[in-house]
Amino acid sequence: MTRTQHRIGSGFDASTTAAEVLEGIDLTGKLAIVTGGYSGLGKETVRALVGAGADVVVPARRVEAAREELADIDGSAEHVEVDEMDLSDLASVRAFAERFLASGRSIDIIIDNAGVMAAPETRVGPGWELQFATNHLGHFALVNLLWPAVVKGGSSRVIATSSSAHHRSAIRWDDIDFTTGYDKWAAYGQAKTANALFALQLDELGKAEGVRAFSVHPGGILTPLQRHLPRQEMVAAGWMDEDGNPTNPAFKSPEQGAATQVWAATSPKLDGLGGLFLEDVEVAVPAAEAVAPASGVSAHAIDPAEAERLWALSAERTGVNAFAG
C-alpha cells in the first residue's frame, strides 16, 4: 500500500469556498450522507452539495434541531432528509444504517464530518474514551454497515474529516482510552489520526470495488466544535478576543472550511487516486516538507501498518467489518 503525498495542482487554495469548488459540477441524481451536517462546516457542506443538485441525508442526534437549522438552505425541503443517529451509540448507528439500507438507495458520497473536540473526560459504551469512540469508531461502524449501498453507488467516495490536530498524537496502542490519565488534546489528536488511518485502509480495501477514500484537514474554523472550550482558553490561544471576535488571520470561514471535503468528494482531479490526506483544497505534503507550522501530514497518520492495525482493532471493538473473510 503506497500513497504519494504531493500537490497535484488543484487550482484552488485556502481561501476557496465549497460553492467555488462545485462550480460547473452537476450532482443531480447523486446521494450524499453528511454526518454533523446541520452546523458549522457540515451545514456549509450540505448547502454546497444541494446547490450542485445532490440529495443529502443528514443523520443527527437532535432531529428537530437539525431540521430547523437546515430549513434556510435553498432546496432543503426537496433535497435534504434528516434521520436520527448518535455516533457514540453503536446501537443507534446500526439502526440508522438498517433504515437506510431498507430504502434500497445507493450512496455516492459519505462525508464523516461530525465530531467532538477537546471534550472533558467521558466514557461511552464499555468504557471507551468519547472522542475516539465518536470521531472514529462511530464512523467506522457507519461506513462498514452502509457498505452495500456504497458499493451500489459505483464510483463512490468516502471522506473522513481529520484535522491538523493529528500531529498531537499517534495511536496510543498501550492506552487508547486514556485509563491512566486523560489529556483532552492528546485524545482529540489520536482520534484525528484515527480518521486519517481509517481513510487510508478503507481506500486500500475498497478501491477494487470502485470506492475511494480520502481524509481532510478543513482548516481552523470557529464553529460549534469549540463548544467544550472556555473562552479564556481560546483567547489565550490567539483564536479570538475577549468579545469572541476571531483574531487569527489563518482561520477560515465555514464556507472555506467546507471546501476541502467537498473537493475530496467530487473533484475529477482526484479520479484514480485515494488514501491521501488533503488540506487547503489540495493534496497535503508530508509534515517534514511543510513550510507552515502544524501543516502537512505526519508520518504516523499515513502509515499502512498502523492503518491495518487500527482497522483490526476497530472491527473487534464494533463487531462490524464489511471486508471480513
N, C-alpha and C positions, 0 to 999 in steps of 0.2 A: 504494500500500500504506500504509494508516494504521492505527495501533493506539492506543487511548486507555488510558494507564496511570493509572487512578483506582480507588479502592476501590469494591467492589460490595456490601459488607455481607454477608460470608460467614457471620457468626455465630460464627466461631472466632477464635482468637488464637494467640500464640506458644507458649502452654502446652498447646494441643490436641495429642492423640496421634493416630496413624494409626487406631487402633481407634475412637476417638471420631468421627473423620471419616466412618467407614464404618457407623456405627450407622444401621440402617434401610435400608441399601443392599444389595441382593441381586445378587451377581455370579455366581451359578450359571450354568454354561454359557459363561462368558467365559474367554478365554485371554489371559494376560499374559506378556510376556517382560521380565525384570528383570536387567540386567547388574550384576555385583557384588552379586548377591542373596544372598550367603552370609555376609556380615559387616556389622557396623555398621548404618547406617540402611537398607542394602539388605536385610539379613535381616529387619529390622522391617517393611519394606515388603512383603516376601513373606509374613510372618506375618499381617499385616492383610488382604492380598488373599485368602489362603487361608481366613482366618477368615470372610470375607464370601462364600465359595463359589467363588472363582475357581480355575482351574487355572493354574499358573505354571511357565514354563520358565526355568531359570537357567543361562545359559552361563558357564563357568568355566574358568580356566587349570588349576586343580588340582581335577579332578573328584572324586576320592575325598575330599579335604579338604572340599569343598563339601557332599558328601552327608552327611558326619559332622556338619558344622555345622548343617545343616538338619533333622537327624533329630529334634530336640526340638520342632519345630513340630507342633502338633496337626493331623493330616490330611495331613502331608507325604508319607507313603507313597503315598497315593492321588492327591494333587493337585500334587505338586512333581516336576518332571523336571529332571535336571541333564545338560548336554551340554558337550562340550569346545569352548572358543573362547578365543583370545588376541587381544585388541583391538589390540595393537601389531603383529600379523602379519596382513596383509590376506589371505594365502592361508588362514589359519585362519578368519578371518571369513567368507570365501567358502564354505569347506567346511561351516561350521555352517549358513549360510543355505541351501545346497543340500540338506542333510539335512532341514532343517525344511520347505522347500517341497515336498520329495518326499513328506512326510507328508500333504499335501493340506489341512492345517488352516488356518483363518483366524486372524488376530490382532486382538484388540480393544484391547489396551494394550501399548505399548512404553515402558519406563522406562529411559532411558540413565543409569543410576546409577553405574556403575563409573568409577574414575578414579585417577590418581596425583597427589600434591601435593608441590610443593617438592622434587622429585627431584634428585639430583645430575645433572650434565650427562651425558646418554645419547643415543646416536643409534640409530635403528632404520630398517629399510628402506634407501632410497637416501640416508641421511644426515639423515633427519627428526628434529627435536627430539622427545624422548619424550613430553612432556606434551601437546603439540599433536597428535601422531600418535595417542596412546592416547585421550585425553579427547574429541578432536573427530573426527579422520579415521576412526578405527575405528568410531565410532558412525555417522558419515555413511555409510560403506560398508554397515554392517549394515542400517540402515533402508532405504536405497535397494535393496539386494539383496532384502530381505524385502517390498518394496512390493506385489507381487501379493497376498500374504497379508494385508497391512494393509488394502488396498482391499476385499478379500473380506470383511473383518470388518464392513463397513458404516460405522457412525459410530464409527470408531476414534480413539484419541488417542495421540500420541507426546509423551513428556515428556523434556526434556533437563535434567539436573541441573547447574545452573551454580553460582554462588557470589557472595557479596559481593566476593570477590577480583577479580571482573571490573572493579572500579573501578581496579585497579592498572595495567591496560594495555589499550589498544585493540589491534586487529590491527596488527602491525608489518610493513607491506607491504614495507618495504625490507630486512627481515631476519627473516622469520618463524622461521627455525631457529636464530637466535642464533649465527650463524657468526662474528660479530665481538665476542664477549664474552657470557658466559652469566650470567643472573640468574635464580635458581630461582623467585623470587616473581613477577617480571615474566612469566616463561614460564607459570607457573600462571595468572596473571591473563589473559594472552592466550588461553589455552585455554578459560577460563571465559567470556570474551567470545564466543569462537567458538561455545560451546554455545548461548548466547542468540541469536546471529545465525542459527545453524542452525535453531532452532525458528521464528524469525520467517519465514525464507524457505520452510521446509517448509510452514508453515501457508498461506502465500500460494499455493504450488504445489498443495497437496493438498486445500484446502477444497472445490474443485469436485467432488471425489470423496468428500466427506463426512468427510475426515480432518482433524482439528485438532491443532495442536501448541502446547505451552507450554514455557517454561523456568522453573526454580525455584531460589531460594536456600533451602536447607534449614535454614540457621542454623549457628551454631557448635556443634560436637559433637565430643567426644573419641572417636575411633574408630580402627581400623587405618589410616585415611587418613593419620594423622600418623607412619606408620612411618619416614619418612625424616628426621624432625626430632629432633635431640638434645634430651634432656630439659631441659638448661640453656636452650636457646632458647625452649622453651615456658614455662619458669619466668620467664624474662626478659620474655616477652610477657604475663605475668599469667594464663596459662591454667591453671596448676597449681602446687602447692607442690613442695618438694624430694622429697616422698614419692610424687608422682604423683597427688595428690588434686586434683580440679577446684577452682579458686578464682574463676573468672569467673562471676558470677551470671547473666550473659546467656546462658551456654551452655545447650544443650538436652540432654535425654536422647535416645538413638537413637529411642525411640518418638515423641517430639515432633518430632525431625528428619525422620522419615519422613512426617509428616502432610501437609506441603505438596505433596509429589509424589503422594501418594495422592489428595489432594483434587483436584489438577490432572487426574488420570487418570479420576476418577469423578464429580465433582460436577455435578449438574443445573444449578447456578447458573452454570456456565461454558458451557452449551449455547449455540451460536450465536456464541461468542467464540473467539479464538485468537491466536497470535503474541504473547501477553502474557508479561511477566516477573512471577513470583509470589514472595512471601515471607510468612512468618508466617501461612500459610493464608488469604491474601488477595492481591489484585492489588497489586503494588508501585507506589508513586508515583514520579515522576521524582526523581532524586537531588537536584535543586535544590530540591525541595519537602519533602524528608525532614527530620524533626526529629533523629532519632538519627544519630550518625556512622556512615559506611560502610553506610548503608541506602538503600533506593530503588534505582532502576536508572539507570545512567549513559547519556547520550545515545548514546555510541558503541556500546552494546550493543543498541540498538533502532533503528539507522539502516538504513532499507530499502536504500540504495545499498551500504552495507557488507555487508549480508546477501547481496545478489545477487552482489557481487564475490567474497565468500568461497565461495559455492556453486560458482561457476565454477572457482575455484582448487581446491577440494576434489574436484570432478568430474575435473579434469585430473590431479590427483595420484593419485587412487584408480582412475581408469578406470571409475568407476561413476556412472551418473546415470539414475535411473528416469524422468526427465522429458525426456531428450534427444529433440529433434525434435518 
